[in-house]
Amino acid sequence: MEEVSSFFAYIAALLFSVANAYYPARLLAREFKPLPKPVVVFFRKYLKAHIWMNLVAFAAMIIHCHYSEELNIFLVGTYIVTVFLTIEGLVMHYRLIPGEQKLLRMIHAQQMLFLVWVVLIFLGHWIE
């Protein structure tokens, strides 16, 4: 079953990487305002791709975790942060809590939370 775990780990890693390049790309684009219309259209499409790729990556991560033989506190932390970010992103996108968009966006787009998530992933897979 370790082969199944590894396969879904690679899928999740690839999708999370491509999907979450969205935020740094947006930050870079802010430096060149006003944005040309094709760039605005690109980011609208990329936002949809960001959401769907993260959802598929989340499903792949769950399968990876289920079949993986590794377990440590950093991997548990990674799982918790990933679940939080996924649920929070869905709540934000579908406006499930009216009037809280600004707060949800601020929490979801925290660079420090993203950095903690990445560090947890590396530590969790590095420690045996």
DRENDO-1510 file (C-alpha; in Angstrom, 1 decimal, always signed):
<recs>
REC; n; res; u; v; w
REC; 1; MET; +0.0; +0.0; +0.0 .
REC; 2; GLU; +3.0; +2.3; +0.3 .
REC; 3; GLU; +3.0; +2.6; -3.5 .
REC; 4; VAL; -0.6; +4.0; -3.4 .
REC; 5; SER; +0.5; +6.4; -0.6 .
REC; 6; SER; +3.5; +7.6; -2.7 .
REC; 7; PHE; +1.5; +8.0; -5.8 .
REC; 8; PHE; -1.1; +10.2; -4.1 .
REC; 9; ALA; +1.7; +12.1; -2.3 .
REC; 10; TYR; +3.2; +13.1; -5.6 .
REC; 11; ILE; -0.2; +14.1; -7.0 .
REC; 12; ALA; -1.0; +16.2; -3.9 .
REC; 13; ALA; +2.5; +17.8; -3.9 .
REC; 14; LEU; +2.2; +18.7; -7.6 .
REC; 15; LEU; -1.3; +20.1; -7.3 .
REC; 16; PHE; -0.7; +22.0; -4.0 .
REC; 17; SER; +2.5; +23.6; -5.6 .
REC; 18; VAL; +0.8; +24.7; -8.8 .
REC; 19; ALA; -2.5; +25.8; -7.0 .
REC; 20; ASN; -0.7; +27.8; -4.3 .
REC; 21; ALA; +1.6; +29.7; -6.7 .
REC; 22; TYR; -1.6; +31.8; -7.1 .
REC; 23; TYR; -0.9; +34.0; -4.0 .
REC; 24; PRO; +2.7; +34.9; -4.8 .
REC; 25; ALA; +1.7; +35.6; -8.4 .
REC; 26; ARG; -1.0; +38.0; -7.1 .
REC; 27; LEU; +1.4; +39.7; -4.8 .
REC; 28; LEU; +3.9; +40.3; -7.7 .
REC; 29; ALA; +1.1; +41.5; -10.0 .
REC; 30; ARG; +0.1; +44.2; -7.5 .
REC; 31; GLU; +3.3; +46.0; -8.2 .
REC; 32; PHE; +2.1; +46.7; -11.8 .
REC; 33; LYS; -1.2; +48.4; -11.2 .
REC; 34; PRO; -3.4; +49.0; -13.1 .
REC; 35; LEU; -3.4; +45.5; -14.4 .
REC; 36; PRO; -4.1; +45.0; -18.1 .
REC; 37; LYS; -7.5; +43.3; -18.8 .
REC; 38; PRO; -5.9; +40.0; -20.0 .
REC; 39; VAL; -4.0; +39.8; -16.7 .
REC; 40; VAL; -7.2; +40.4; -14.7 .
REC; 41; VAL; -9.0; +37.7; -16.7 .
REC; 42; PHE; -6.0; +35.3; -16.1 .
REC; 43; PHE; -6.2; +35.8; -12.4 .
REC; 44; ARG; -10.0; +35.1; -12.4 .
REC; 45; LYS; -9.3; +31.8; -14.2 .
REC; 46; TYR; -6.4; +31.1; -11.9 .
REC; 47; LEU; -8.5; +31.6; -8.8 .
REC; 48; LYS; -10.9; +28.9; -10.1 .
REC; 49; ALA; -8.0; +26.6; -10.8 .
REC; 50; HIS; -6.5; +27.4; -7.3 .
REC; 51; ILE; -9.8; +26.3; -5.7 .
REC; 52; TRP; -10.3; +23.1; -7.7 .
REC; 53; MET; -6.6; +22.0; -7.7 .
REC; 54; ASN; -6.5; +22.5; -3.9 .
REC; 55; LEU; -9.7; +20.4; -3.5 .
REC; 56; VAL; -8.3; +17.6; -5.6 .
REC; 57; ALA; -4.9; +17.9; -3.8 .
REC; 58; PHE; -6.7; +17.7; -0.5 .
REC; 59; ALA; -8.5; +14.5; -1.5 .
REC; 60; ALA; -5.1; +13.1; -2.7 .
REC; 61; MET; -3.6; +14.1; +0.6 .
REC; 62; ILE; -6.3; +12.2; +2.5 .
REC; 63; ILE; -5.6; +9.1; +0.5 .
REC; 64; HIS; -1.9; +9.5; +1.0 .
REC; 65; CYS; -2.3; +9.9; +4.7 .
REC; 66; HIS; -4.6; +6.9; +4.9 .
REC; 67; TYR; -2.2; +4.5; +3.2 .
REC; 68; SER; +1.0; +6.0; +4.6 .
REC; 69; GLU; +3.0; +4.2; +7.3 .
REC; 70; GLU; +4.6; +7.4; +8.6 .
REC; 71; LEU; +3.1; +9.4; +11.5 .
REC; 72; ASN; +4.6; +12.1; +13.7 .
REC; 73; ILE; +3.5; +15.3; +15.4 .
REC; 74; PHE; +4.6; +17.4; +12.4 .
REC; 75; LEU; +2.5; +15.4; +9.9 .
REC; 76; VAL; -0.5; +15.7; +12.3 .
REC; 77; GLY; +0.1; +19.4; +12.4 .
REC; 78; THR; +0.3; +19.5; +8.6 .
REC; 79; TYR; -2.9; +17.7; +8.3 .
REC; 80; ILE; -4.7; +20.0; +10.8 .
REC; 81; VAL; -3.4; +23.2; +9.0 .
REC; 82; THR; -4.4; +21.7; +5.6 .
REC; 83; VAL; -7.9; +20.9; +6.8 .
REC; 84; PHE; -8.2; +24.4; +8.3 .
REC; 85; LEU; -7.0; +26.2; +5.2 .
REC; 86; THR; -9.3; +24.1; +2.9 .
REC; 87; ILE; -12.4; +24.5; +5.0 .
REC; 88; GLU; -11.7; +28.2; +5.5 .
REC; 89; GLY; -11.0; +28.7; +1.8 .
REC; 90; LEU; -14.3; +27.1; +0.9 .
REC; 91; VAL; -16.2; +29.1; +3.5 .
REC; 92; MET; -14.6; +32.3; +2.2 .
REC; 93; HIS; -15.2; +31.5; -1.5 .
REC; 94; TYR; -18.8; +30.4; -1.1 .
REC; 95; ARG; -19.5; +33.2; +1.4 .
REC; 96; LEU; -20.9; +30.9; +4.0 .
REC; 97; ILE; -20.4; +33.4; +6.8 .
REC; 98; PRO; -22.0; +36.7; +5.5 .
REC; 99; GLY; -20.1; +39.9; +6.4 .
REC; 100; GLU; -16.9; +38.2; +7.3 .
REC; 101; GLN; -15.2; +38.2; +3.9 .
REC; 102; LYS; -12.4; +40.6; +4.9 .
REC; 103; LEU; -11.5; +38.6; +8.0 .
REC; 104; LEU; -11.6; +35.3; +6.2 .
REC; 105; ARG; -9.4; +36.6; +3.4 .
REC; 106; MET; -6.9; +38.0; +5.9 .
REC; 107; ILE; -6.7; +34.6; +7.7 .
REC; 108; HIS; -6.6; +32.5; +4.6 .
REC; 109; ALA; -3.9; +34.6; +2.9 .
REC; 110; GLN; -1.5; +34.8; +5.9 .
REC; 111; GLN; +2.0; +34.4; +4.7 .
REC; 112; MET; +3.1; +33.1; +8.1 .
REC; 113; LEU; +0.5; +30.4; +8.1 .
REC; 114; PHE; +1.6; +29.3; +4.7 .
REC; 115; LEU; +5.2; +29.3; +5.8 .
REC; 116; VAL; +4.3; +27.2; +8.9 .
REC; 117; TRP; +2.4; +24.8; +6.6 .
REC; 118; VAL; +5.4; +24.3; +4.3 .
REC; 119; VAL; +7.8; +23.9; +7.3 .
REC; 120; LEU; +5.5; +21.3; +8.9 .
REC; 121; ILE; +5.4; +19.4; +5.6 .
REC; 122; PHE; +9.2; +19.3; +5.3 .
REC; 123; LEU; +9.8; +18.5; +9.0 .
REC; 124; GLY; +7.1; +15.8; +9.0 .
REC; 125; HIS; +8.6; +14.0; +6.0 .
REC; 126; TRP; +12.2; +14.5; +7.0 .
REC; 127; ILE; +11.9; +13.1; +10.5 .
REC; 128; GLU; +11.4; +9.3; +10.7 .
</recs>
